[in-house]
Amino acid sequence: MNKEEELIEKFKIIKSRGWIPTNRHGDQCLGNAFEDLIGKTEDNKSEADYFGIELKAHRTITKSMVSLFSKSPSYPKGVNTYLRETYGVVEDDYGKKVLNTTVSGLKENTHRGGYGFKAVVDRENERILLQVRNLSTNAIVDDEIFWSFSVLEKALEKKIKKVAVLYGDEKIEEGQHFVRYTSMRILEGLTFEKLLSSIEEGLLLIDIRIGVYASGKNAGKTHDHGTGFRIHLENLLNTYGKVRVIE
């Protein structure tokens, strides 16, 4: 039995149990609980979760986005601190600048710091530029920050070549958290060209979340919460070439 079939068998067994008590909670509850149930240790590795298959959990009743992978820009060195200090705004909770913005390749956004951000696919130089415009002067003030194609291709190959999307629900009864899983989709066939086109079409978005450590030995230093490449589930299903449904 290959690892995909093994995962499917484990999923069917877990699904048959219905509501399952868990100590997990929060936004990642469904995914973390499933990993517990299949005996996977939680980690932050850049490889796919389960023998080459990336696991993504999705609440049945929501239309939230799916994070495919996290990757800070390749250039320049110290890019997260540079972005935060140059284009961020001061938050009351920290008293220091933070930068939270969602960037599209289809159109430029507007950030309350007075700048507009856009992702520009540069095929000639094999990079995705983070273009920054001063909204007051309408001048482009930065177009040298970029993700290299090679770094993103590696992320695709190692992390999201094959993705299993778990659909499920959560509830709390008498203080106990429960999860259940209803179906699964196994996705394959995402090419790098499709990934680039999804960015250009505004389907695959780049969430930049750069803050500062509030306490501890790193207090006041830049804290990268994860620059995530994110997409709505329905668009994700259409982006991959092959979808296998397990009910």
N, C-alpha and C positions, 0 to 999 in steps of 0.2 A: 504494500500500500504506500503510495507516495504521500508527501506531506500535505498536499492540498486535500486529498481524500481523507487523510487522518484528521485534518482540521474540521472537515465537514461532518465526520462521524462524531467528533467531540461536541460540535455545535448542536447536532440533533439530540444528543443525550442531554445536554444542558437545557435546550429548549423544552424537552419533554418534562422537565422538573417544574415548569411553571414559575411561580414566584419564589425567588431564592433569597434568603436573608444575607446581608452583607454588612461589613463594617465600613465599606467605602462610602464616600459622600462627595458632593461638589460636582463641578462641571465634567470631570473626567470619570465619574462614578461608573457608568456603564462599561467603559473600556477597561478600567482598572479591575473591576469585579470579574469581567470575563477572563482577563489574564490570570487572576487568582484561581479561577475555576479550572483553567487548563494547565495550571502549574508553572506559569511563566513568571520569572522574577522581574520586577519593575526595573527599568534602566533608561538611560538617556543616550543610547548608542545611535550612531547615524545609520546603522543597518536596519532592514525591515524586522518587524517584531518576531515573526514566527517562521523560521526556516525559509526566508525569502519572501514571505507574505506579510505585508503591512496591515495591521489591524486598525480599523476605524469604527467607532461606535456612534450611533445616531438615534436620538430619541424619535420615536414614531410620530409624535404629535407636533414636532417642531420643524422649522425650515432653516435651522442654523447652518453655518458654513462648516466645511471640512478643511482642516489644516493638513496639507500634503507633506510639507517638510518645512523646517526652519533653516534659514541661511542668511547670515549677515553679508553685506557687500564685500566683494573681494578686494576693493581698493577705495580709498587709501588706507594705510596702516592706521589703526586707532579710529576707524571710521565711526564707530558708535558714539564715542566721546565727542568727535568732531560734529556729528549730526546734532547731538543733543545740545551742545554748547552754542552752536551756530544758528540753529533753526528752532530750537525748543522754546517753551514758555515756562515761566515760573509757576509751580503748583503750590498752593497753600500748605498742603500736607508735608512738603519737603523743604520749601523755601529755596529750592534749586530748580534749574530748568529740566524739563522732561519733554520728550517728543513722542506723541501718539498720533499717527496718521495712516490712513489706508490709501494706497496708491494704485491707480489703474493705468493700463496702457492705452485705453481708448480716449480718455480725456483727462485734462489736468484737474486736480482737486483744489480746494481752498482751505488752507490751514489758518487757524486764528492767530498764529504768529506772524501773519502777513506774507506768507509764501504759498506758492502753488507747486505741487509735486506731480510728476508724471513718469511712468516707466516707458522708456523708448528702446525698442529692440533694434540693435545695430548689428545686422548680419555681416556686414563687410568686415567689421573689427571683432566680431564674435563676442559681443557683450550686451548686457542690458543696462542702459544708463538710467540713473536716477536724476532726471532733469528738474532743476529748481528754478522757479521764477519769482521775482519780487513783484508782488501784486500791485504795489503802489506805482512803480515805474514801468511795469510790464517787461522788464529786462530779464533775460536768463542770467542768473548769477552763478550757477553751478551746473556743469554737465560732465564732470570728471569722475563722479562716484559711479561705480559699476559692479555688476556681478558678471564674472566671466562665464562663457558658455561651458567651458570644460568643468567648472565647479558644479554648475547646475545639471549637466549631463551625468556627472558622477552621482549626484543626489538622486536623480531619476533611476539610475541603474541599481543603486544600492538600497534605496528606500521605497520606491513606489512603482516598481516594474509590475508587481502584482499586488492588488489591494483587496482585502476582505472587509466589506462594510456590514457591520452588525446593526440590525434594527431592534430596538427594545424599548422598555418602559421602566419607570421607577415609581415607588410609592413609599410612604412612611405610615406604619400602623403601630400605635402604642409605643412610639419612640424608636421602633426598629425599622431600618431601611431595607427595602426589598428591590430586587431587579428581576426582570424576565426578558427573554430574547424571542423574537417572533419570526425573523427571517434574516437571510444573509445574501449579499451579492458579492461575487468574486469578479474583479475587474482586471483585464489584461489588454495590452495593445497600445499603451500610450507611447507615442513616439516623441522625440525631442521637438520635431517640427510642430506637432500638435500642441505641445506645451507652449512654444513660442507664440503660435497663433492664438492660443487661449489668452495669453497676456495682452496681445495686440487688440483682441476683441473685447477686452474688459471683463472676461469671464474669470480668469485667474488673477486674483488681486494680491498685493503685497502689503501686509500689515506690519508697520514699523512700531514697535513698542519699546522705547528706551527710557528707563527711569534712573533712579539713584538708590543705593542702599540706605535705608532709614536708620539702621543701627549696626552694631557689631564692628569688627575690625575694618570693614570696608565702607563704613558709614560715609556718605557723601560722594562715593565713587560711582561711576557709571555702572548701571545694572541692565544688561540686555535681557529683556523678558521674552525674546524670541522674535526675530523678523520672519513672520510666517507667510508662506505662499498658500493662499486659501481660496476655496471655490465653493459655490453652492452645490449641494448634492446632486440636484437634477442636471446641472451642467457637467458635473464630474462623470455621471453615468453616460452622458453623450460624448464625452471626450475620449474615453477608452474605447477601443475597437471591439472588445468582446466582453459581454456581461453574462455571467452564469448565475442563475437564480436558485437559491435553496430555501424552500419554505418549510 
